[in-house]
Amino acid sequence: MYDDMIMLVGAAVILVSVCGSVFVIRRVRRQITEMVEALTDVKNGNGNRRILSETHELVAPLAYMINDIILSYEDRLLAYYRMEETNRQLMTSLSHDVRTPLTTLIGYLDAAHKGIVTGKERDDYIEAARRKAYDLKEYIDVLFDWFKLGSDEFSMNMATVDLTELTRNLLVDWIPVFEDAQMDFAIDIPERSFPVKLDPDGYMRILNNLVQNVISHSHGNRIEITLLEQEENIKIRLADNGVGIDKEDLKHIFERLYKCDKGRSEKGSGLGLSIVHQLVIKMNGTITAESVPGSGTVFVLSFPLVQEKCKVNTRLMQG
């Protein structure tokens, strides 16, 4: 009798185990089927699928890994679509910003070459063609920088430099430009050095783009450039007294091909500030912009100092 009970209990245990195994196998098979269906959907372009699984289940690690892959796929697909839209906008922009000035340039040169204009008028036509050619070159240079930044081959030559001396040397070349444009300027730069690790050529492009942006688009007549230490960072502040930027536009000024509809001139590729932003990020810095319409705009660059420096006196160049 006792042996019969043992056999009965054993049989029951085996039966329960078999039923449990069958249930687990069916559950696993159903989840694998769901995974196959989800991956098929993803393959067909639907990245919204997710695989549900409890943490204690056998397939949970695989389900979570597949979900991570699908999420990464969604992000990459979204980035691809954004790039496609950007390229489409760029092609439209190229049609206007390259073909139009090129056609005008050819018109001026043809008129001068064929003798349609003579004397001073011919000289004026050639001068106009020269200016158009430089505008075209500037636009193509910006495009080249933008495409280069987006390529896998782009690399930066990072080095520790004295940011005060580098900034001072760059801005000295701008003083005749400010005077030519009848723009007042105030440049406040520390006397002693602040070592920062960055790409000198990249920093030159950043600063030049920001200054040129003020001259070309702010409609102001004064620029203030200040370099100062703040905690463990060095900040470069560029302020103008121009028309400013609307709050809604300010949110998008570092986006590719974005042009403010109000308060800015139509000239420009819409890539300059985007290039600045990308270069700053690649050099482990930050850039922010603040503006009040009618009261000007302030850009602030920030880079980490290589080592702390004591407070220093400053030298002021006033225009």
Secondary structure as UniProt FT lines:
FT   HELIX           2..43
FT   TURN            44..45
FT   TURN            55..56
FT   TURN            58..59
FT   HELIX           60..97
FT   HELIX           99..113
FT   TURN            114..115
FT   HELIX           119..150
FT   TURN            152..153
FT   STRAND          159..162
FT   HELIX           163..172
FT   TURN            173..174
FT   HELIX           175..180
FT   TURN            181..182
FT   STRAND          184..190
FT   STRAND          195..198
FT   HELIX           200..217
FT   STRAND          222..230
FT   TURN            231..232
FT   STRAND          233..240
FT   HELIX           247..250
FT   TURN            251..254
FT   TURN            256..257
FT   HELIX           272..282
FT   TURN            283..284
FT   STRAND          286..292
FT   TURN            293..295
FT   STRAND          296..305
FT   STRAND          314..318
//
